[in-house]
Amino acid sequence: MASDQENSQDANAPDDTSEKEITRGITIMKSIIRDRDKAVTYNVNWNADNQLIGSNAAKLASYIGTLVRMHIPITATRWSNKELGSAKDKIWTEILRSFNIEDTTIRKKYILQLAGKRHRGWRTFLTNKYLKDKEKNFVEYDPEYPVKYAIFITEEEWVAFVAQRRDENFKKVSATNRERASNPTYAYKKGRLGYARLEEKILDETKSDATSLPPHVLWKEARVGKDGTVRDDVQHIYDECETLSQSISTAEDQENRSVLSRALNVPEYPGRVRGKGHGCTPTSLYKNPRRRNPSNQEVMETLQALQAQVLQLQKDNERYRCMEKCSSQLKETSEKASINCQNKFPEGISSCQLYLSSPTYRLVGKGKVHNTSGDLLHHRPLPDGHLKVSVDVVLDKDALLPIPDIVSETTLLRDAIGSFVAWPLDLIFIDDETPTKPASKDKGILRHNESVASQKEVFAQGSEQLSQKIGSRQKNKRDLPVTYLPKKGAFVPRYQISLETLVDSSDMATAGAIRLLDMEEDIFGYSCTETIGKEDLEHIFRHQELGVGVIHTYIRFLYDNFMRGNDQLSNRFRFLSSSLVNKALICREPDSCREYLVKRFMASSTNNLYLWPYNSGCHWLLLAIDPLKEVVYFLNSIDGEWTNYPDMKQLVDTSIKVFRSQRQARVPRTKSSNITWIKVQCPLQRNGIDCGYFVMRFMREIINMNQIEIPITYFDEYKCAHYTRLQLEQIKEELCQYFIEKRLISI
């Protein structure tokens, strides 16, 4: 009887689950903690809709639940409460320590939203287990403190949590939600799999090339039971979706309700896509966010931006008036200044000199003017009285652009190297005349009026004929710098003299003449055409600052003469284009620069060293990047630090991390956020113009040594404090010989 009485007294009490609790234990993910202490991290994958998938997705989800129980109190009723900010940051930091996830806003938002779901599930679990009976009704007695979860819950938190759950308003909401969820019309039958992993499973089983499935297809598959049968009402909804999808465009689907919501005749909730699961939003699915009314703060920010643009336009207008005034004064004194203003420009691409008239009239740079009808600048019409100009060389590092680039917020000319800008017509001068020849030494080889019968004769000139030509030049010493007077044992720039002779006797001596050099896909990862103008050749002859065209031509020379046909060298060394990645583009289009670098890195199957001549505006330097070992060799001929180029360094570091993520590399925790940068003690230049020649010689020596790793003190075979003039002339000779052998200059 006593036993029966005790049973009757405990009829309303919850079942004793202590034995099950001891057997089950609590989930704290000890394996992840042990691996973290060993500096082992886990890779995770994301699908096209930015949802978590892959073999480690479930492990990460469970670990998030553990971190939520450790850092978020059960008394927190609103996940958006700002007081939880520090706890959320701790959760995100702990996840980054154990999982290779990009530290971006979109990834953090996804993880913390998932943590919010885990927190709600944790509170619901405690309520159902300790505060409700078998019929899911709230018990009247005071529930015992769950000792099993003492490491997560204090006694004070438990008392406050019980009081929250016994609130009458909460009970009404709970009863309403329980009734709504008790008998769903179309029951979900995939357990904890989720839509994202269900989609991954379907794509793997069907071996489909698709990256995503329509929401109504996933919705149907999620309601197929273990026996594989599909209910008639589910099939009816699917068939209706198929019919609607043929008559509704994607834009209409996005702006109103999705096909699935229309077929189910239910509202579409903001920030989610029905049938796709957690993390998929209209932005990620349609690649275009839904329209919404801007907030007051956004309206004020837009207004301030417009006011700033108006102020800038007023300043530009005032500057243009000053420029017009200076230009009119300049025309009156043009004869005195020996300036020939040209009213017409040849059609096509022409080498040119770029001038500014304020605060003083001066030559500030060199480049190429593009005079083609209907030409646009960054998808916008050119201003009246301007032409599109590509900047190759900057002579005044403090010169301002005539019209600042609004897209990249570029105002200095040196930041526009390798890109296009608008330049006033009256400040562009075509290189149609041979500049006055300098008489001092080390100014380059000067032009002469000697005619050449044919290009073939130039190639056939022997050393005796060349000596006779040089001897004849000695009669008039103005035509040849003292540096190149043929002495006994002195270096004679034979190919430079021959190439200059060809240029003088060809159409390249006229304004606007150019040559096109095809760059194969294997060189930069894409096929392109490099433009070589008269100005580029003048830079070589006169030993002046080099532009992108000359640097890329020398890279083509290295590829043809060292790497073509040599599998070992071609598989070991690769190049990055200075036209696609330079300072101006890094500021204007950082995403496209990063995509190009990552694509190049992904093309490698073994250890590769990528050689990247980088122009910082007025200076060339070389980066040698080993993406697999995550090592960057920094070769700077002016002894500067990589910290002086923060945009360049950030781009390289980010690209390597994205490359690491895409190849699913497991990196020790101590290295996960650090890329190794090595400053190589390379030869240093002693003037302000040799940087381009140094970069070309660096690339040649690295390939010639055939080593992936560059010693910090540089190669013993080439170690020196400075390159001599002769060592740089050898590079120029190789370039000129290549121009001649490729028949780029013809008579």
N, C-alpha and C positions, 0 to 999 in steps of 0.2 A: 504494500500500500504506500509505503513511504516513497518507494521508487516511482509509483504511478503519480503520486502527488508532486514529486519533483519534476516529472516530465510535463505535467499540466502547467506548473508554474513557469516553465521555460518554453512554453509553446510559441510565444511571440518573439523570443530572442533569436538572433541569427545563429546559424550553424557554427559549430566550433571548427575552424579551419586551420588550427595551429599546426596539425600534422602536415597539411598541404603546404602551408607557408614555410615550414622548415625545409620541406623537400624542394620547393620552388626557389626559395631564396630571392634576394633583391638583385635587380639588374644595375651593375655599376661599370660594366664593360672593362674589366681588368686587363683584357688582352690589348686594348688600345693604349692603356696607360703604360703597360710593359713595353710595347713597341715604341711609344713616344720616348721613353727613357733610353731606348737604344737608337734614337734618332732615325726611326723608320716612320715614314709617312705613307698615307694611302692616296691613290689616285681616284678621282670620281669623274663621271662623264655627264654630259648635258645633251639633251636632244635639241632639235631645231626650234622648239618652243620654250627653251631655257628651263626645262624641267630636269630634275635629278634622276639619272638612270645608271645602269651598270651594276657590276657585281658588288660594289661597295656601297650602293645606295641604301640598302636596308641597314647595314652596319652604321652608317652615318645617321640615319633616322633614329635608331635606337640610342646612339650616343647623345644625340640632341635631347632625347627624353631624359637621360641621366643627368645631363648638365642643367636642364630646366628644374628638375627636382632638387638639385643641389643649390642653385642660385636664386630661384624665384620662390617666394613664400606662397603657401596655398591660400593665404588671405587676399592675394592680389586679384581683384575682380575685373579690372580692365587692363588688357594687354598694352593698350596705347598710353597708359599712365607714364608721365615723364619721369616719375621717381624710379622707374625700372630701368632707366637708361644705362646706368653704370653696370647693372647686372647683365643686361643684354650685351654690352660691350665685352664683359668677361666671357660670356658664352661664345661670342664670335671669335675672340682671341684664342680660346681653348681649341676651337674647331680648326683654326688655321694652323695650330701647332701640330695637329695630327693628320690633316687632310690637305692635299694639294688643290686649293681653291683660289681663284683669282680674287684679290682683295679689291673688289669693285662694288659700287653701290647696288647694282642689280643682283649680284650674288648674295650680298649681305641681307638685302631685303627678302630674298627668297628664303634664306636659312632662318631668319628671325620670324618670318610668318609661319614657317613650319614649326618653330619652337613655340609660337603662340598656340598652334593646334595641339601640340603635345601637352602644354600647360592646361588647356581646357579638358583634354582627355584624362589627365592626372587627377584633376579635381572631380571630374565625373566618376572616375573609378573609386575614389575614396567615398564619395556619396553613396554609390550603389552598394559598396561592400560593407560599410560600417553604419550608414544612416538609414538604410532601407531594408525591408524584409524580402522574402521570396516573391511576393506579389508586387514588388517595387513601390510599396507604400512607405512613407516615412514612419519610423518607429517612435514611440512615445517616451521610451526610457533614454537616459543619457548614455550614449555609446562610449565604450572604453577607448582609452588612448592607444593608438596602434603602435605598440612597442617595436614591432618589426621595422617600421620606417622612422625610427627615432633619429637616425642620422640625417634625415631630411626635414622632419617636423618637430618643432618644440611643443611642449605641453600648452604654452600660452597661445601659440598659433592654432593648435587643435581646438581649443575652447572657442576662439574667435571664429574659426571656420565653421564649427557646428552651429554657432549662433547665426551666422550668415545664411546657412542652408535651411534653418528653421524659420526664417522670415516668411511671412504669409505671401508677400508679393513674389518671392522666389518660388514658393511652392506652386502658385498659380501658373507661372511661366513654365516650370518644369512639367506640370501636368499637361499643359497645352502641347509642348514639344513632344512629350512621350506619346500622346494620342496621335499626333500627326505622323510620327515615325513608326508607329506600331504596325501599320498595315499599308506599306507603300504600293502604289499602283503598278510600278515597274521595278521590282526588287533588284538591287545590285547583288551579284553572285560571285564576286571574285575575291572576297575576303580582304586581306591586307595588301593585295597585289598593287592596287592603284591603277589609274588610267595610264600614267606615264610608262610604268614597267609593263603593263598589258600591251601597250603600243609597241614597245621594244621587243616583246616576246613574239607578237604577230609578225613584225617585220623580219625577225630572225628566222622564224619557221618558214615563211614564204620566200625568203631570200630576195626580198624586193629591194630595188634601188631607191625607192621613195624614202624620204626623211621624216615624213609625217603622214598621218591618216586623218580624214575628215572627222569632225566630232560625232556625226550620227553613226559612222561605222564603228567607232570605239564604243559609243553608247550601246549599240546592239550587242557587240561581243561581250561587254561587261554584264549582260543579262542572259547569257547562255550558261546553263547549268553543267554539271559534270558529265551528264549523259549526252550532251551536245545538242539537245533539242531546243528549238526556239519557239516561244509562245506566239500564238497568232496575233495577239494585240501588239507585241513587240515588233513582229515582222511588218505589221500594218504601219506602224510609225516609221520604220525604216524605209518602206516603199514610198510613203508620202514624202519623206525627206529627199529621196532620189528624184521624185517628180519635181519637187520645188527647186532643187539645185539646178535643174535644167532651165528654169525660167527666171531665177533671181541672180543678179550679178554679185560679185564679191563686195563691191562698194555698197550696194544696197543691203547686203547681208550684214555688213559692218555697221552702217549708220542706223539701222532700225533694230531688228531682231534676227538672230541666226536662224538657219533653216530648221535646226532641231527644236528651238523654242517655238517656232511657228507651228511645227507639226504637233508638239505637245500642248500648244495653246497655253503657255505659261510665260510670265514676264522674264526679261533678261536683266540679271542683276549687274550693276556696274563693277568693273575690275575683275571679272571672271568670264570664262567661256564654258558654257554647259557642255558636258561630254568630253572635256579635256583634262580635268583634274587640277590639283593644286599647282599654282605657279604659272599657269598659262593665262595670259591676259589678252585683251583685244590688241594691245600694242605688239606683243610678241607673235600673235597668230596672223594678224593682218598686216604687220610691218608698218602700221600707221595708227597712231592713237585716236581714240574716239574724240569727237569734238566736245568741248565743254566751255562754259563761260569762264573767262579769266577772273582770278581773285583781285581784290583791291590792291594788294601788294604788286601783283603782276602788271596791273594797269599803271601804277605809279612808276614801276621800273621801265615800262615801255615809254612812258611819257618823258622820263629823264633821259632815256637813250635818244629819243627824237630831238629833245632840246640840245643834247650834246652834238648831234649831227648837224643841226641848224647852225650852232656856233662854229663848228668846223668848216661848214660851207662858207660862212661869212669870212672866216680867216683865209680860206682858199681864194675867195673872190678878191680879197684885198691883195693877196700875194700875186694873183694873175695880173691885176692892174699895175702893180709895181714892175712885173716882168715885161709887160707891154711897153711901159715907159722906158725901161732899160733897153729893150730891143730896138725901139725907135732911135734912141741915142746911139746904139751900137751901129745901126745902118749908116748913120751920118759919118761915123768915123771908121767905116769898114776898110777903106784903103789904108789908113794909118795902121790899123791892126792886122792888115794882110789877111782878112777873112773874106772868103768868097761865099756869099749866101746863095743857096741853090733853091730856086722856086719849084723845081720838079725833081722827083726821085725816080730812079729806074724801077720798073715793075719787078716784083719778086723779092729775093733776099739779098741784101747788100751789106758789106762791112761798113761800119760807121764809127764816128767819134761823137761823144755825148758831151755837151757843154751845159753850164748853168750861167745865168746872168746876174744872180744875186747871191751874196752881197757884192761879189766881184765877178767879172766875166772870166771863166776859166774852164779848162778841160778837166772833166771829173771822171770819165770812164770810156770804155770802148765796148762795142757789141755788134749786133746785126739788126738792121731795120727791116721790117716785114711790110712791104708795100703791096698789099693785095686787096682787091675790091671786096667789100662786105666783110672784112676781117673783124672779129670780135675779140675783146679782152676779158677773160674770165666770164664768158657767156654774156657780156654786156657790150653795147656799142661803144666805140671809141669817142672821147670828147672831140668837139670840133677843133681843128687846128693841131691835131696830135696824130702820131703814128705809133704802131706797136713795135717795141724794141726789146730784144733779148740782151740781157746784160752779161758780158763775159769777163771783163776786167774792170776793177775799180781803182782809180788813181787818187781819189780824195776820199779817205775813209770816213770823213765827217759830213760828206755831201748828203743833202736831203733829196728825196724824190720830188719831182715837180708836182706829181699828184700822188698822195699817200694811197697805199693799197688798203681799202676798207676791209676786205675779206680777211687778210692776214694781219692787219694792223701794222703793216710795215711802213716806216717813214724814212729809213736810211737806205741809201743806194747800196751799201755793202751787204745789206740783208736780202737784196733782190738778185744776187748772182745766180744764174741758172734759171731764172724765171722771166716772165714778160711784164713790162710796165708801159705806160703811156708817156710819150715824150713830145714836147712841143716841136713843131716843124722847123722853126727858125733856130733851134738849138741842136739840130742833127746835121752832121756834115759827112757826106760820102767820101770814102778814101779813093778819090779819082786822080790824085796827084801824088807823086813821090815826095815825101816830106824832105825838108832840108837836111842834108847829110851832116852828121856831126864829125868834127875833125879830131876829137880827143879819142884816146884809145879805149878799148873795152866797150865800145858802143855797137858792136856787131859788124857784119860784112856789109859794105855799101854796094849800091847798084852800079852798073856800068852799061854802056850803050853797045856792047859788042853783039853782033847778030850771030845766030846759029842756023846752019843750013837745015838741019833736021835733028829730031830727038835722038835718032840712032847714032849720029855722030857724037853727041854728048856722052852716050853710054860707052862708046868705043874709045874715048879719049884715054890714052895711056899716061903714065906718070911723066913721060918726056913732054907730051903735048901740054899737059897741065902745067908743068914747070915753065914752058914757054909763055903760056898765058899769064902766069903769075909774074914772070919777068917783065912782060910788056906792061903790066899794071904798075910796076915799080917806077916807071918813068913819070908817072903822075901820082904822087903819094897821097893825094886827097882821096883817091878811089879805094884805098885799102888801109885799114887801121894798122897801127904799128904792131899790135898784138899778133897779126897774122903775116907779118913780113917773113918770107921763107928764109930761115937761118939754117945752119947746119944742124941737123937733128931736131929741128923745131917741128911742132905738130902742124900739119896742113889740113884744114877742113875741106877735104876734096868733095865730099857729097854735098856739103852746104853750098860750096861754090857752084857745083853742077846744078843743083836744084834752083839756086837763085838765077842762074843763066836761063834755065827752062822757064821760070816764072816770068822773067823779063821778056821772053820771046813768045809767050803764049797769051791767051785771052785772060789769064789770071792777073795780068798787069793792068787790066781795065777795072773800072769801078763795078761793084756788084757781082763779079765773077766768083763762083763757088764750085766746090767739088763735093760729091756725095760718096761717103764710105759706108758700105753695108756692114752692119754688125750682126753676126750670126746669133741665133738663140742661145747657143751654148756659152756665149761670153757673159751676158748679163741676165740670162733666163728669159729673154724675150728678144725677138728680132726687131731691129730699128735701123735707122739711117743717120749717120753722123755728118753734120755739115762743116766743111772746112773752107774758110774764106781767106782772102788775101791777107787780112789782118792777122789771122792765126800764123801764117807763114812768116810775116814780118816780125812777130813776137820771137820766133825761133832765130831768125837771122840776126836780130838786134839784141838778143838775150834779154828779153823783157818778160813781164809777168805773163803766165800762161792761162788760157781759158780751158773750159771743159772739153772743147773739141780736140785740142792737142793731147790732153791727158788720155782721153778715150782712144785716140789714134795709137798712142804708145801701148795701151792695153791690147789693142788689136795686133800690134807688132809682137808683143810677148806671147799672145795666144798662137799666132801663126808660126813663130820661129822656135818656141820652146815647148808648147803644150800640144799642138796639133799632131796627132799620130803617136804621142807619148802617153799611154794610158795611165802610167804612174803619176805624171805631173798633172794631167787633165782631171784625174780623179781626186787629186790632193788639193789643188789650188783652184779657187773660183773668184769671180769678181762681182762687185756691186756697183750699180750705175750711179754716178754722181749727178746725173740729170733727173733721176727719179727720187733721190734722197739727198737733199742739201738743206742748208739752214732755212732758206725761204719756204720750201715745201714742208719742212718739219713744223714751222710755225703756222702755216696756212692749212695743210692737210696732213696732220699727224697720223690719222687712221690709215690713209693710203700708203704712207711711208712704212708703217708697221706691217701692214699686210704684205707689202713687197718683200721686206726682210724675212718675215716668217715663211713666205712661199719659197724664197730662195733656200732658207735653212732646211725646209721640209724636203727639198729635192735631193738632199745628200743622204746616202746610205751608209757611208763610213765617215771617219774623221776628215773634215775638210777645213781648210783655212781660207776664209773669205777676205779678200783684199778690197778695202773701200777707201778711195781717195776722197776725203771730206773737205769741202770748202766752207770755212766759217764766215765768209764775207770778203775778207781781204787776204786770206791765208789758206794755203793747202797743208793738210796733215794726212797721215795714213793710219787707218785702223785695220788690224789683222784679227779677225774674229773666228774663234773656234767654238761654234754653238753647242757641240756635244759635250765638250769639257767645260763649257761656260767660262771661257777665258777670252779676254780682250787685250790685245797688245796695242799700246798707244805709242806711236812714233811721231814726234813733233820736233821739227828742225829748229824751233826757236826756244826750246827748253821750257815750254809752258805745261801746265797741269791740265788733266782732263776735267777738273772741277771748273775750269774757265769756260767750259762748253756744256752747261747743264742740260739744255734741250737735246743735244746729241747723245749725252750719256743716258738720259731718261729713256730715249727712244730705243737705244741698244738694249738696255736692261729689260725693258718691257717686252721687246721682241723675243729675247731669249727665254723669258718666263712663259710667254704664250707658246713658243716652240716647245718648251719643256712640257707644258700641259697637253698640247696636241699629240705629242709622241708618247704621252702617258709614262713619263719617266719618274722613277722613285728616287727622290733626292733626300739625303740626310737632312734632318731638321736644322742643323747648324749651318747648312749651305742654302737652304730653301729660299732665303731672301737676299743672298749675297752673290753677286757676279764678280769673278776675279778680274780686276783690272791691273795690268802690268805696264809701268812706264819704262820703255826701252831706252837705254842710254845710247842713242843713235848719234851719228855725226850732226853737227849744228852748222847752220848757215851764218854768214858774217855780213849779210846785207838784207835788204827788204824785198828782193825780187826772186831769190833762188828757190823758194819753197816748192814750186811745181816741179823743178828739175830734181830736187832732193826726193820727192815722193816717187817719181818715175824710177830713180836709181834704187830706192828702197825696195820697190816691187821686183825689180830685176834681180837684185841680190837675194831676196827671200826665195824666189822661184829657183834661182841658180843653186842655192844651198839645199833645196829639196827637203826642208825640215818643217814640220808642223809647229814645233815649239821654237820660239825665238828667245835666245838668251837675253837676260836683263841687260848685260853689258854689250849686246849686239854680237854678231858673228866675228870670231877672231880673224877670219880671212879678210874682212872688210872694216875692221875696227880702226877708227881714226877720230880725231877731234873735229876736223872739218874736211869736206870734200874739196879737192883742188879744182881750179878752173878746167884743167885738162879732163878730170873725171866727169865733169858736167858736159864738156864738149863731146865726149864719147857718146853720151846719151843723145845729144842733138844729132850727131853723125848717124846713129842708128835710125833716128826718125827720118832724116833726110834721105837716107838710103832706101828706107821702106817706101817713102813717097815715090821715089824714082822707079823702084822695082815693081810697084803696083800700077805704074803708068797713070798715076793720078793727075800728072801735069803733062799735057801734050801740046805740041806746037801747032 
